[in-house]
């Protein structure tokens, strides 16, 4: 298996964020209207619930050159669809195992729970995840830096 690429000077990671419509997307919106500072490396995909994110979508994001994928939804027990975040928790655990098995750094896939009232937390999660991906360097599937 190919090793992950080493850190490149001036490297800015490409991060895809799948955000739950009811909670995490609201947190992102609150961070924006509050003018909180966080890196602009993230491209957001708004989903009704994190449970609707197919493993195919996450793997496709990596295949198309994403350096990191963030999945963020309602806190456990607060899902608008009752058990959506429980299904997501299981699905992401299986995907991390698959990534590890294929020689891909599992840390490039990150799951977190962010409510619509947590704009500060959203900005913090984006900052921390971006920094972590930056330290790992570009994905070995990425063709350009």
N, CA, C and O atoms as CSV, one atom per row, in Angstrom:
chain,resi,resn,atom,element,x,y,z
A,1,UNK,N,N,0.831,-1.185,0.000
A,1,UNK,CA,C,0.000,0.000,0.000
A,1,UNK,C,C,0.876,1.250,0.000
A,1,UNK,O,O,1.968,1.262,0.569
A,2,UNK,N,N,0.389,2.267,-0.631
A,2,UNK,CA,C,1.144,3.526,-0.693
A,2,UNK,C,C,1.126,4.205,0.665
A,2,UNK,O,O,0.115,4.175,1.367
A,3,UNK,N,N,2.219,4.803,1.025
A,3,UNK,CA,C,2.311,5.569,2.274
A,3,UNK,C,C,1.698,6.944,2.055
A,3,UNK,O,O,1.651,7.441,0.930
A,4,UNK,N,N,1.222,7.564,3.152
A,4,UNK,CA,C,0.707,8.923,3.067
A,4,UNK,C,C,1.840,9.866,2.683
A,4,UNK,O,O,2.977,9.683,3.118
A,5,UNK,N,N,1.538,10.863,1.881
A,5,UNK,CA,C,2.534,11.837,1.451
A,5,UNK,C,C,3.028,12.652,2.643
A,5,UNK,O,O,2.274,12.902,3.584
A,6,UNK,N,N,4.256,13.052,2.602
A,6,UNK,CA,C,4.823,13.873,3.667
A,6,UNK,C,C,4.295,15.304,3.549
A,6,UNK,O,O,3.847,15.730,2.485
A,7,UNK,N,N,4.357,16.024,4.649
A,7,UNK,CA,C,3.894,17.403,4.686
A,7,UNK,C,C,4.614,18.244,3.630
A,7,UNK,O,O,5.828,18.135,3.455
A,8,UNK,N,N,3.858,19.070,2.942
A,8,UNK,CA,C,4.386,19.907,1.870
A,8,UNK,C,C,4.302,21.367,2.305
A,8,UNK,O,O,3.287,21.807,2.844
A,9,UNK,N,N,5.373,22.108,2.068
A,9,UNK,CA,C,5.380,23.530,2.417
A,9,UNK,C,C,4.238,24.238,1.695
A,9,UNK,O,O,4.056,24.060,0.490
A,10,UNK,N,N,3.483,25.026,2.416
A,10,UNK,CA,C,2.378,25.769,1.822
A,10,UNK,C,C,1.132,24.924,1.591
A,10,UNK,O,O,0.167,25.391,0.986
A,11,UNK,N,N,1.146,23.693,2.066
A,11,UNK,CA,C,0.010,22.783,1.877
A,11,UNK,C,C,-1.206,23.271,2.650
A,11,UNK,O,O,-1.120,23.548,3.847
A,12,UNK,N,N,-2.325,23.375,1.969
A,12,UNK,CA,C,-3.604,23.696,2.592
A,12,UNK,C,C,-4.550,22.539,2.298
A,12,UNK,O,O,-4.862,22.277,1.137
A,13,UNK,N,N,-5.010,21.843,3.338
A,13,UNK,CA,C,-5.842,20.659,3.109
A,13,UNK,C,C,-7.218,20.980,2.543
A,13,UNK,O,O,-7.796,22.036,2.799
A,14,UNK,N,N,-7.716,20.028,1.764
A,14,UNK,CA,C,-9.091,20.080,1.268
A,14,UNK,C,C,-9.917,19.186,2.178
A,14,UNK,O,O,-9.664,17.986,2.282
A,15,UNK,N,N,-10.905,19.776,2.834
A,15,UNK,CA,C,-11.726,19.032,3.791
A,15,UNK,C,C,-13.188,19.117,3.364
A,15,UNK,O,O,-13.710,20.194,3.074
A,16,UNK,N,N,-13.827,17.960,3.333
A,16,UNK,CA,C,-15.264,17.883,3.052
A,16,UNK,C,C,-15.969,17.676,4.383
A,16,UNK,O,O,-15.592,16.793,5.154
A,17,UNK,N,N,-16.984,18.477,4.657
A,17,UNK,CA,C,-17.739,18.365,5.911
A,17,UNK,C,C,-19.193,18.053,5.600
A,17,UNK,O,O,-19.886,18.839,4.954
A,18,UNK,N,N,-19.643,16.905,6.064
A,18,UNK,CA,C,-21.057,16.527,5.974
A,18,UNK,C,C,-21.699,16.981,7.278
A,18,UNK,O,O,-21.381,16.463,8.348
A,19,UNK,N,N,-22.615,17.960,7.183
A,19,UNK,CA,C,-23.218,18.552,8.384
A,19,UNK,C,C,-24.715,18.299,8.426
A,19,UNK,O,O,-25.418,18.480,7.432
A,20,UNK,N,N,-25.188,17.880,9.583
A,20,UNK,CA,C,-26.611,17.659,9.823
A,20,UNK,C,C,-27.359,18.998,9.719
A,20,UNK,O,O,-26.927,20.003,10.283
A,21,UNK,N,N,-28.455,18.997,9.010
A,21,UNK,CA,C,-29.267,20.195,8.802
A,21,UNK,C,C,-29.733,20.821,10.117
A,21,UNK,O,O,-29.764,22.046,10.239
A,22,UNK,N,N,-30.088,20.008,11.085
A,22,UNK,CA,C,-30.751,20.496,12.289
A,22,UNK,C,C,-29.798,21.000,13.353
A,22,UNK,O,O,-30.155,21.885,14.130
A,23,UNK,N,N,-28.600,20.459,13.404
A,23,UNK,CA,C,-27.691,20.836,14.494
A,23,UNK,C,C,-26.375,21.423,13.987
A,23,UNK,O,O,-26.127,22.619,14.141
A,24,UNK,N,N,-25.541,20.594,13.391
A,24,UNK,CA,C,-24.197,21.042,13.017
A,24,UNK,C,C,-24.211,22.160,11.988
A,24,UNK,O,O,-23.395,23.079,12.056
A,25,UNK,N,N,-25.129,22.088,11.041
A,25,UNK,CA,C,-25.217,23.161,10.051
A,25,UNK,C,C,-25.640,24.462,10.740
A,25,UNK,O,O,-25.170,25.543,10.385
A,26,UNK,N,N,-26.529,24.344,11.726
A,26,UNK,CA,C,-26.915,25.507,12.522
A,26,UNK,C,C,-25.737,26.064,13.307
A,26,UNK,O,O,-25.601,27.279,13.451
A,27,UNK,N,N,-24.880,25.170,13.820
A,27,UNK,CA,C,-23.661,25.603,14.513
A,27,UNK,C,C,-22.723,26.342,13.577
A,27,UNK,O,O,-22.102,27.334,13.956
A,28,UNK,N,N,-22.627,25.839,12.329
A,28,UNK,CA,C,-21.792,26.504,11.319
A,28,UNK,C,C,-22.360,27.883,10.999
A,28,UNK,O,O,-21.617,28.855,10.864
A,29,UNK,N,N,-23.670,27.957,10.880
A,29,UNK,CA,C,-24.330,29.232,10.597
A,29,UNK,C,C,-24.101,30.219,11.742
A,29,UNK,O,O,-23.819,31.394,11.507
A,30,UNK,N,N,-24.222,29.742,12.966
A,30,UNK,CA,C,-23.986,30.605,14.125
A,30,UNK,C,C,-22.542,31.098,14.158
A,30,UNK,O,O,-22.287,32.261,14.470
A,31,UNK,N,N,-21.602,30.218,13.838
A,31,UNK,CA,C,-20.190,30.625,13.784
A,31,UNK,C,C,-19.997,31.722,12.741
A,31,UNK,O,O,-19.244,32.672,12.956
A,32,UNK,N,N,-20.684,31.580,11.613
A,32,UNK,CA,C,-20.575,32.572,10.542
A,32,UNK,C,C,-21.166,33.914,10.914
A,32,UNK,O,O,-20.528,34.949,10.726
A,33,UNK,N,N,-22.382,33.905,11.441
A,33,UNK,CA,C,-23.017,35.181,11.791
A,33,UNK,C,C,-22.346,35.826,12.996
A,33,UNK,O,O,-22.443,37.038,13.189
A,34,UNK,N,N,-21.659,35.013,13.815
A,34,UNK,CA,C,-20.906,35.543,14.956
A,34,UNK,C,C,-19.520,36.012,14.539
A,34,UNK,O,O,-18.752,36.514,15.360
A,35,UNK,N,N,-19.203,35.846,13.254
A,35,UNK,CA,C,-17.913,36.239,12.685
A,35,UNK,C,C,-16.722,35.593,13.398
A,35,UNK,O,O,-15.686,36.222,13.613
A,36,UNK,N,N,-16.902,34.319,13.757
A,36,UNK,CA,C,-15.815,33.578,14.383
A,36,UNK,C,C,-14.806,33.181,13.315
A,36,UNK,O,O,-15.176,32.845,12.190
A,37,UNK,N,N,-13.556,33.222,13.670
A,37,UNK,CA,C,-12.490,32.924,12.716
A,37,UNK,C,C,-12.160,31.437,12.730
A,37,UNK,O,O,-11.916,30.853,13.785
A,38,UNK,N,N,-12.155,30.833,11.543
A,38,UNK,CA,C,-11.691,29.460,11.382
A,38,UNK,C,C,-11.251,29.295,9.932
A,38,UNK,O,O,-11.676,30.062,9.068
A,39,UNK,N,N,-10.399,28.299,9.654
A,39,UNK,CA,C,-9.865,28.134,8.298
A,39,UNK,C,C,-10.965,27.918,7.264
A,39,UNK,O,O,-12.013,27.341,7.555
A,40,UNK,N,N,-10.704,28.388,6.066
A,40,UNK,CA,C,-11.679,28.268,4.974
A,40,UNK,C,C,-11.405,27.040,4.105
A,40,UNK,O,O,-11.744,27.031,2.922
A,41,UNK,N,N,-10.804,26.023,4.675
A,41,UNK,CA,C,-10.442,24.818,3.939
A,41,UNK,C,C,-11.604,23.861,3.745
A,41,UNK,O,O,-11.496,22.905,2.977
A,42,UNK,N,N,-12.706,24.104,4.424
A,42,UNK,CA,C,-13.815,23.156,4.465
A,42,UNK,C,C,-14.883,23.481,3.426
A,42,UNK,O,O,-15.291,24.631,3.262
A,43,UNK,N,N,-15.317,22.445,2.737
A,43,UNK,CA,C,-16.448,22.552,1.820
A,43,UNK,C,C,-17.587,21.779,2.460
A,43,UNK,O,O,-17.465,20.585,2.735
A,44,UNK,N,N,-18.685,22.461,2.694
A,44,UNK,CA,C,-19.800,21.891,3.444
A,44,UNK,C,C,-20.822,21.231,2.533
A,44,UNK,O,O,-21.179,21.757,1.480
A,45,UNK,N,N,-21.279,20.068,2.966
A,45,UNK,CA,C,-22.396,19.385,2.326
A,45,UNK,C,C,-23.461,19.229,3.406
A,45,UNK,O,O,-23.259,18.539,4.406
A,46,UNK,N,N,-24.577,19.871,3.187
A,46,UNK,CA,C,-25.676,19.866,4.162
A,46,UNK,C,C,-26.553,18.645,3.910
A,46,UNK,O,O,-27.043,18.440,2.800
A,47,UNK,N,N,-26.747,17.835,4.955
A,47,UNK,CA,C,-27.583,16.640,4.849
A,47,UNK,C,C,-28.688,16.730,5.895
A,47,UNK,O,O,-28.518,17.390,6.920
A,48,UNK,N,N,-29.797,16.085,5.649
A,48,UNK,CA,C,-30.897,16.142,6.618
A,48,UNK,C,C,-30.525,15.470,7.931
A,48,UNK,O,O,-30.933,15.917,9.003
A,49,UNK,N,N,-29.750,14.396,7.843
A,49,UNK,CA,C,-29.300,13.673,9.029
A,49,UNK,C,C,-28.007,12.966,8.666
A,49,UNK,O,O,-27.839,12.533,7.526
A,50,UNK,N,N,-27.102,12.843,9.607
A,50,UNK,CA,C,-25.839,12.157,9.317
A,50,UNK,C,C,-26.080,10.697,8.939
A,50,UNK,O,O,-25.248,10.088,8.267
A,51,UNK,N,N,-27.208,10.133,9.363
A,51,UNK,CA,C,-27.526,8.744,9.009
A,51,UNK,C,C,-27.784,8.584,7.512
A,51,UNK,O,O,-27.752,7.467,6.996
A,52,UNK,N,N,-28.039,9.681,6.817
A,52,UNK,CA,C,-28.294,9.586,5.373
A,52,UNK,C,C,-27.007,9.594,4.554
A,52,UNK,O,O,-27.048,9.477,3.329
A,53,UNK,N,N,-25.870,9.732,5.224
A,53,UNK,CA,C,-24.591,9.759,4.517
A,53,UNK,C,C,-24.164,8.327,4.239
A,53,UNK,O,O,-23.882,7.559,5.160
A,54,UNK,N,N,-24.120,7.987,2.992
A,54,UNK,CA,C,-23.696,6.645,2.595
A,54,UNK,C,C,-22.183,6.521,2.752
A,54,UNK,O,O,-21.462,7.490,2.513
A,55,UNK,N,N,-21.690,5.354,3.146
A,55,UNK,CA,C,-20.238,5.153,3.166
A,55,UNK,C,C,-19.617,5.460,1.805
A,55,UNK,O,O,-18.472,5.903,1.717
A,56,UNK,N,N,-20.383,5.219,0.757
A,56,UNK,CA,C,-19.922,5.522,-0.602
A,56,UNK,C,C,-19.561,7.002,-0.740
A,56,UNK,O,O,-18.561,7.333,-1.377
A,57,UNK,N,N,-20.362,7.894,-0.153
A,57,UNK,CA,C,-20.100,9.327,-0.261
A,57,UNK,C,C,-18.785,9.706,0.416
A,57,UNK,O,O,-18.022,10.522,-0.102
A,58,UNK,N,N,-18.534,9.119,1.556
A,58,UNK,CA,C,-17.299,9.410,2.287
A,58,UNK,C,C,-16.093,8.882,1.515
A,58,UNK,O,O,-15.101,9.591,1.343
A,59,UNK,N,N,-16.181,7.647,1.054
A,59,UNK,CA,C,-15.078,7.063,0.289
A,59,UNK,C,C,-14.852,7.808,-1.020
A,59,UNK,O,O,-13.711,7.976,-1.451
A,60,UNK,N,N,-15.920,8.250,-1.648
A,60,UNK,CA,C,-15.812,9.012,-2.903
A,60,UNK,C,C,-15.106,10.347,-2.658
A,60,UNK,O,O,-14.325,10.797,-3.496
A,61,UNK,N,N,-15.375,10.979,-1.518
A,61,UNK,CA,C,-14.701,12.242,-1.183
A,61,UNK,C,C,-13.192,12.017,-1.117
A,61,UNK,O,O,-12.422,12.811,-1.657
A,62,UNK,N,N,-12.772,10.947,-0.464
A,62,UNK,CA,C,-11.344,10.629,-0.400
A,62,UNK,C,C,-10.801,10.297,-1.789
A,62,UNK,O,O,-9.714,10.740,-2.158
A,63,UNK,N,N,-11.553,9.525,-2.547
A,63,UNK,CA,C,-11.124,9.132,-3.895
A,63,UNK,C,C,-10.929,10.352,-4.788
A,63,UNK,O,O,-10.030,10.368,-5.629
A,64,UNK,N,N,-11.759,11.369,-4.611
A,64,UNK,CA,C,-11.677,12.584,-5.421
A,64,UNK,C,C,-10.633,13.570,-4.898
A,64,UNK,O,O,-10.500,14.668,-5.438
A,65,UNK,N,N,-9.888,13.191,-3.846
A,65,UNK,CA,C,-8.774,14.021,-3.407
A,65,UNK,C,C,-8.953,14.784,-2.117
A,65,UNK,O,O,-8.113,15.621,-1.786
A,66,UNK,N,N,-10.020,14.528,-1.371
A,66,UNK,CA,C,-10.163,15.196,-0.075
A,66,UNK,C,C,-9.062,14.702,0.854
A,66,UNK,O,O,-8.757,13.510,0.888
A,67,UNK,N,N,-8.472,15.616,1.602
A,67,UNK,CA,C,-7.438,15.257,2.569
A,67,UNK,C,C,-8.049,14.836,3.893
A,67,UNK,O,O,-7.414,14.135,4.681
A,68,UNK,N,N,-9.279,15.264,4.137
A,68,UNK,CA,C,-9.979,14.912,5.358
A,68,UNK,C,C,-11.474,15.009,5.152
A,68,UNK,O,O,-11.945,15.786,4.322
A,69,UNK,N,N,-12.225,14.216,5.911
A,69,UNK,CA,C,-13.682,14.258,5.868
A,69,UNK,C,C,-14.189,14.373,7.300
A,69,UNK,O,O,-13.837,13.579,8.173
A,70,UNK,N,N,-15.021,15.379,7.514
A,70,UNK,CA,C,-15.660,15.603,8.809
A,70,UNK,C,C,-17.136,15.253,8.683
A,70,UNK,O,O,-17.809,15.674,7.742
A,71,UNK,N,N,-17.623,14.486,9.629
A,71,UNK,CA,C,-19.052,14.203,9.734
A,71,UNK,C,C,-19.485,14.770,11.075
A,71,UNK,O,O,-18.942,14.393,12.114
A,72,UNK,N,N,-20.456,15.670,11.061
A,72,UNK,CA,C,-20.911,16.301,12.303
A,72,UNK,C,C,-22.426,16.298,12.353
A,72,UNK,O,O,-23.098,16.657,11.386
A,73,UNK,N,N,-22.948,15.888,13.490
A,73,UNK,CA,C,-24.394,15.803,13.645
A,73,UNK,C,C,-24.838,16.214,15.032
A,73,UNK,O,O,-24.069,16.762,15.821
A,74,UNK,N,N,-26.110,15.932,15.308
A,74,UNK,CA,C,-26.700,16.244,16.610
A,74,UNK,C,C,-26.020,15.411,17.693
A,74,UNK,O,O,-25.516,14.320,17.426
A,75,UNK,N,N,-26.012,15.930,18.902
A,75,UNK,CA,C,-25.468,15.178,20.033
A,75,UNK,C,C,-26.258,13.886,20.211
A,75,UNK,O,O,-27.446,13.819,19.894
A,76,UNK,N,N,-25.578,12.862,20.725
A,76,UNK,CA,C,-26.222,11.572,20.978
A,76,UNK,C,C,-27.456,11.799,21.850
A,76,UNK,O,O,-27.387,12.465,22.883
A,77,UNK,N,N,-28.573,11.239,21.422
A,77,UNK,CA,C,-29.828,11.388,22.142
A,77,UNK,C,C,-30.650,12.585,21.713
A,77,UNK,O,O,-31.801,12.715,22.130
A,78,UNK,N,N,-30.088,13.479,20.880
A,78,UNK,CA,C,-30.804,14.678,20.441
A,78,UNK,C,C,-31.153,14.664,18.963
A,78,UNK,O,O,-31.582,15.685,18.425
A,79,UNK,N,N,-30.982,13.539,18.300
A,79,UNK,CA,C,-31.234,13.456,16.859
A,79,UNK,C,C,-32.713,13.703,16.548
A,79,UNK,O,O,-33.592,13.144,17.204
A,80,UNK,N,N,-32.975,14.527,15.566
A,80,UNK,CA,C,-34.340,14.806,15.152
A,80,UNK,C,C,-35.005,13.581,14.535
A,80,UNK,O,O,-36.230,13.519,14.436
A,81,UNK,N,N,-34.205,12.616,14.126
A,81,UNK,CA,C,-34.724,11.380,13.545
A,81,UNK,C,C,-34.524,10.217,14.514
A,81,UNK,O,O,-34.392,9.068,14.093
A,82,UNK,N,N,-34.503,10.509,15.772
A,82,UNK,CA,C,-34.433,9.592,16.909
A,82,UNK,C,C,-33.091,8.863,17.038
A,82,UNK,O,O,-32.362,9.098,18.002
A,83,UNK,N,N,-32.753,7.990,16.093
A,83,UNK,CA,C,-31.553,7.164,16.235
A,83,UNK,C,C,-30.534,7.364,15.117
A,83,UNK,O,O,-29.642,6.536,14.934
A,84,UNK,N,N,-30.661,8.437,14.385
A,84,UNK,CA,C,-29.760,8.671,13.264
A,84,UNK,C,C,-28.302,8.744,13.668
A,84,UNK,O,O,-27.439,8.195,12.983
A,85,UNK,N,N,-28.013,9.420,14.781
A,85,UNK,CA,C,-26.610,9.552,15.166
A,85,UNK,C,C,-26.037,8.252,15.726
A,85,UNK,O,O,-24.822,8.056,15.696
A,86,UNK,N,N,-26.882,7.370,16.231
A,86,UNK,CA,C,-26.396,6.047,16.657
A,86,UNK,C,C,-25.957,5.239,15.431
A,86,UNK,O,O,-24.931,4.561,15.456
A,87,UNK,N,N,-26.750,5.324,14.366
A,87,UNK,CA,C,-26.389,4.628,13.122
A,87,UNK,C,C,-25.102,5.210,12.548
A,87,UNK,O,O,-24.254,4.472,12.047
A,88,UNK,N,N,-24.957,6.519,12.619
A,88,UNK,CA,C,-23.747,7.180,12.114
A,88,UNK,C,C,-22.525,6.753,12.910
A,88,UNK,O,O,-21.465,6.503,12.336
A,89,UNK,N,N,-22.662,6.669,14.202
A,89,UNK,CA,C,-21.559,6.248,15.072
A,89,UNK,C,C,-21.036,4.873,14.651
A,89,UNK,O,O,-19.827,4.666,14.549
A,90,UNK,N,N,-21.949,3.947,14.409
A,90,UNK,CA,C,-21.562,2.595,13.971
A,90,UNK,C,C,-20.942,2.626,12.579
A,90,UNK,O,O,-19.921,1.983,12.332
A,91,UNK,N,N,-21.557,3.369,11.679
A,91,UNK,CA,C,-21.092,3.432,10.289
A,91,UNK,C,C,-19.684,4.022,10.194
A,91,UNK,O,O,-18.847,3.510,9.450
A,92,UNK,N,N,-19.423,5.080,10.934
A,92,UNK,CA,C,-18.099,5.709,10.898
A,92,UNK,C,C,-17.051,4.782,11.507
A,92,UNK,O,O,-15.918,4.734,11.029
A,93,UNK,N,N,-17.418,4.048,12.555
A,93,UNK,CA,C,-16.476,3.089,13.145
A,93,UNK,C,C,-16.076,2.024,12.118
A,93,UNK,O,O,-14.903,1.663,12.025
A,94,UNK,N,N,-17.034,1.529,11.358
A,94,UNK,CA,C,-16.744,0.530,10.314
A,94,UNK,C,C,-15.886,1.153,9.214
A,94,UNK,O,O,-14.950,0.518,8.726
A,95,UNK,N,N,-16.193,2.374,8.824
A,95,UNK,CA,C,-15.405,3.051,7.783
A,95,UNK,C,C,-13.967,3.292,8.234
A,95,UNK,O,O,-13.035,3.142,7.445
A,96,UNK,N,N,-13.785,3.663,9.494
A,96,UNK,CA,C,-12.423,3.866,10.013
A,96,UNK,C,C,-11.647,2.548,9.959
A,96,UNK,O,O,-10.463,2.534,9.621
A,97,UNK,N,N,-12.305,1.462,10.288
A,97,UNK,CA,C,-11.681,0.147,10.213
A,97,UNK,C,C,-11.292,-0.186,8.771
A,97,UNK,O,O,-10.211,-0.718,8.515
A,98,UNK,N,N,-12.179,0.131,7.844
A,98,UNK,CA,C,-11.905,-0.095,6.424
A,98,UNK,C,C,-10.722,0.745,5.956
A,98,UNK,O,O,-9.851,0.249,5.242
A,99,UNK,N,N,-10.690,2.010,6.356
A,99,UNK,CA,C,-9.574,2.885,5.987
A,99,UNK,C,C,-8.256,2.324,6.526
A,99,UNK,O,O,-7.258,2.272,5.807
A,100,UNK,N,N,-8.257,1.914,7.772
A,100,UNK,CA,C,-7.061,1.343,8.382
A,100,UNK,C,C,-6.619,0.085,7.629
A,100,UNK,O,O,-5.431,-0.096,7.359
A,101,UNK,N,N,-7.572,-0.775,7.294
A,101,UNK,CA,C,-7.285,-2.025,6.583
A,101,UNK,C,C,-6.639,-1.760,5.222
A,101,UNK,O,O,-5.771,-2.514,4.783
A,102,UNK,N,N,-7.065,-0.691,4.564
A,102,UNK,CA,C,-6.537,-0.375,3.231
A,102,UNK,C,C,-5.271,0.469,3.274
A,102,UNK,O,O,-4.752,0.849,2.224
A,103,UNK,N,N,-4.762,0.771,4.472
A,103,UNK,CA,C,-3.522,1.522,4.584
A,103,UNK,C,C,-3.698,3.028,4.581
A,103,UNK,O,O,-2.718,3.765,4.472
A,104,UNK,N,N,-4.918,3.490,4.697
A,104,UNK,CA,C,-5.240,4.913,4.717
A,104,UNK,C,C,-5.309,5.355,6.171
A,104,UNK,O,O,-5.793,4.602,7.015
A,105,UNK,N,N,-4.843,6.545,6.480
A,105,UNK,CA,C,-4.883,7.033,7.859
A,105,UNK,C,C,-6.329,7.264,8.295
A,105,UNK,O,O,-7.026,8.116,7.744
A,106,UNK,N,N,-6.763,6.507,9.276
A,106,UNK,CA,C,-8.150,6.605,9.737
A,106,UNK,C,C,-8.456,7.960,10.374
A,106,UNK,O,O,-9.618,8.359,10.454
A,107,UNK,N,N,-7.419,8.669,10.826
A,107,UNK,CA,C,-7.622,9.976,11.448
A,107,UNK,C,C,-8.103,11.023,10.449
A,107,UNK,O,O,-8.519,12.114,10.841
A,108,UNK,N,N,-8.048,10.696,9.171
A,108,UNK,CA,C,-8.541,11.621,8.141
A,108,UNK,C,C,-10.063,11.677,8.106
A,108,UNK,O,O,-10.643,12.563,7.479
A,109,UNK,N,N,-10.704,10.736,8.775
A,109,UNK,CA,C,-12.161,10.724,8.919
A,109,UNK,C,C,-12.469,11.057,10.370
A,109,UNK,O,O,-12.021,10.361,11.281
A,110,UNK,N,N,-13.231,12.119,10.585
A,110,UNK,CA,C,-13.504,12.578,11.948
A,110,UNK,C,C,-14.994,12.772,12.145
A,110,UNK,O,O,-15.673,13.375,11.313
A,111,UNK,N,N,-15.492,12.254,13.255
A,111,UNK,CA,C,-16.899,12.368,13.618
A,111,UNK,C,C,-17.010,13.178,14.893
A,111,UNK,O,O,-16.265,12.946,15.845
A,112,UNK,N,N,-17.941,14.132,14.919
A,112,UNK,CA,C,-18.170,14.914,16.127
A,112,UNK,C,C,-19.633,15.320,16.202
A,112,UNK,O,O,-20.361,15.272,15.210
A,113,UNK,N,N,-20.043,15.716,17.385
A,113,UNK,CA,C,-21.425,16.143,17.636
A,113,UNK,C,C,-21.405,17.622,17.996
A,113,UNK,O,O,-20.731,18.029,18.942
A,114,UNK,N,N,-22.148,18.425,17.234
A,114,UNK,CA,C,-22.173,19.879,17.429
A,114,UNK,C,C,-23.624,20.340,17.319
A,114,UNK,O,O,-24.281,20.078,16.312
A,115,UNK,N,N,-24.124,21.019,18.339
A,115,UNK,CA,C,-25.505,21.501,18.296
A,115,UNK,C,C,-25.574,22.854,17.577
A,115,UNK,O,O,-24.552,23.487,17.311
A,116,UNK,N,N,-26.778,23.269,17.278
A,116,UNK,CA,C,-26.969,24.537,16.579
A,116,UNK,C,C,-26.606,25.736,17.454
A,116,UNK,O,O,-26.432,26.842,16.941
A,117,UNK,N,N,-26.492,25.532,18.760
A,117,UNK,CA,C,-26.126,26.615,19.675
A,117,UNK,C,C,-24.620,26.675,19.928
A,117,UNK,O,O,-24.155,27.502,20.713
A,118,UNK,N,N,-23.861,25.808,19.268
A,118,UNK,CA,C,-22.425,25.716,19.533
A,118,UNK,C,C,-21.579,26.254,18.382
A,118,UNK,O,O,-20.778,25.525,17.797
A,119,UNK,N,N,-21.760,27.512,18.069
A,119,UNK,CA,C,-20.968,28.147,17.019
A,119,UNK,C,C,-19.492,28.190,17.360
A,119,UNK,O,O,-18.647,27.960,16.496
A,120,UNK,N,N,-19.175,28.481,18.607
A,120,UNK,CA,C,-17.782,28.532,19.052
A,120,UNK,C,C,-17.161,27.143,18.939
A,120,UNK,O,O,-16.027,26.994,18.484
A,121,UNK,N,N,-17.903,26.149,19.349
A,121,UNK,CA,C,-17.416,24.763,19.253
A,121,UNK,C,C,-17.212,24.358,17.801
A,121,UNK,O,O,-16.229,23.686,17.488
A,122,UNK,N,N,-18.121,24.751,16.900
A,122,UNK,CA,C,-17.972,24.432,15.482
A,122,UNK,C,C,-16.649,24.995,14.958
A,122,UNK,O,O,-15.879,24.288,14.308
A,123,UNK,N,N,-16.398,26.260,15.244
A,123,UNK,CA,C,-15.159,26.892,14.776
A,123,UNK,C,C,-13.935,26.181,15.346
A,123,UNK,O,O,-12.935,26.007,14.650
A,124,UNK,N,N,-14.014,25.777,16.589
A,124,UNK,CA,C,-12.908,25.069,17.239
A,124,UNK,C,C,-12.665,23.703,16.588
A,124,UNK,O,O,-11.519,23.323,16.347
A,125,UNK,N,N,-13.734,22.977,16.309
A,125,UNK,CA,C,-13.613,21.664,15.658
A,125,UNK,C,C,-12.967,21.819,14.281
A,125,UNK,O,O,-12.090,21.035,13.918
A,126,UNK,N,N,-13.393,22.822,13.517
A,126,UNK,CA,C,-12.819,23.053,12.187
A,126,UNK,C,C,-11.336,23.411,12.306
A,126,UNK,O,O,-10.511,22.879,11.563
A,127,UNK,N,N,-10.996,24.297,13.223
A,127,UNK,CA,C,-9.582,24.674,13.422
A,127,UNK,C,C,-8.726,23.457,13.786
A,127,UNK,O,O,-7.670,23.234,13.195
A,128,UNK,N,N,-9.190,22.678,14.760
A,128,UNK,CA,C,-8.419,21.524,15.230
A,128,UNK,C,C,-8.273,20.450,14.146
A,128,UNK,O,O,-7.188,19.902,13.952
A,129,UNK,N,N,-9.364,20.155,13.448
A,129,UNK,CA,C,-9.306,19.119,12.413
A,129,UNK,C,C,-8.428,19.564,11.246
A,129,UNK,O,O,-7.657,18.768,10.709
A,130,UNK,N,N,-8.542,20.820,10.855
A,130,UNK,CA,C,-7.706,21.345,9.773
A,130,UNK,C,C,-6.231,21.249,10.149
A,130,UNK,O,O,-5.405,20.852,9.328
A,131,UNK,N,N,-5.900,21.610,11.380
A,131,UNK,CA,C,-4.519,21.538,11.842
A,131,UNK,C,C,-4.017,20.096,11.834
A,131,UNK,O,O,-2.891,19.826,11.415
A,132,UNK,N,N,-4.848,19.183,12.296
A,132,UNK,CA,C,-4.469,17.770,12.332
A,132,UNK,C,C,-4.209,17.238,10.920
A,132,UNK,O,O,-3.228,16.530,10.695
A,133,UNK,N,N,-5.077,17.573,9.979
A,133,UNK,CA,C,-4.910,17.117,8.588
A,133,UNK,C,C,-3.669,17.775,7.979
A,133,UNK,O,O,-2.924,17.139,7.233
A,134,UNK,N,N,-3.458,19.033,8.299
A,134,UNK,CA,C,-2.273,19.743,7.803
A,134,UNK,C,C,-0.994,19.038,8.255
A,134,UNK,O,O,-0.054,18.891,7.474
A,135,UNK,N,N,-0.962,18.608,9.503
A,135,UNK,CA,C,0.197,17.901,10.042
A,135,UNK,C,C,0.406,16.544,9.368
A,135,UNK,O,O,1.542,16.094,9.218
A,136,UNK,N,N,-0.684,15.892,8.961
A,136,UNK,CA,C,-0.571,14.600,8.275
A,136,UNK,C,C,-0.069,14.765,6.843
A,136,UNK,O,O,0.493,13.838,6.260
A,137,UNK,N,N,-0.278,15.952,6.287
A,137,UNK,CA,C,0.129,16.193,4.905
A,137,UNK,C,C,-0.967,15.796,3.934
A,137,UNK,O,O,-2.030,15.330,4.343
A,138,UNK,N,N,-0.705,15.981,2.646
A,138,UNK,CA,C,-1.714,15.662,1.634
A,138,UNK,C,C,-2.009,14.166,1.570
A,138,UNK,O,O,-1.145,13.331,1.840
A,139,UNK,N,N,-3.219,13.858,1.217
A,139,UNK,CA,C,-3.612,12.473,0.994
A,139,UNK,C,C,-2.816,11.911,-0.179
A,139,UNK,O,O,-2.505,12.634,-1.125
A,140,UNK,N,N,-2.493,10.639,-0.120
A,140,UNK,CA,C,-1.765,10.036,-1.244
A,140,UNK,C,C,-2.655,9.882,-2.478
A,140,UNK,O,O,-2.160,9.560,-3.558
A,141,UNK,N,N,-3.958,10.108,-2.331
A,141,UNK,CA,C,-4.860,10.062,-3.485
A,141,UNK,C,C,-4.998,11.415,-4.178
A,141,UNK,O,O,-5.557,11.509,-5.271
A,142,UNK,N,N,-4.491,12.446,-3.541
A,142,UNK,CA,C,-4.591,13.803,-4.087
A,142,UNK,C,C,-3.546,13.977,-5.177
A,142,UNK,O,O,-2.389,13.601,-4.991
A,143,UNK,N,N,-3.937,14.537,-6.300
A,143,UNK,CA,C,-3.016,14.670,-7.436
A,143,UNK,C,C,-2.276,15.990,-7.457
A,143,UNK,O,O,-1.174,16.055,-8.001
A,144,UNK,N,N,-2.844,17.059,-6.880
A,144,UNK,CA,C,-2.177,18.357,-6.871
A,144,UNK,C,C,-2.216,18.931,-5.472
A,144,UNK,O,O,-3.098,18.601,-4.679
A,145,UNK,N,N,-1.257,19.792,-5.173
A,145,UNK,CA,C,-1.219,20.447,-3.863
A,145,UNK,C,C,-1.652,21.858,-4.062
A,145,UNK,O,O,-1.707,22.628,-3.104
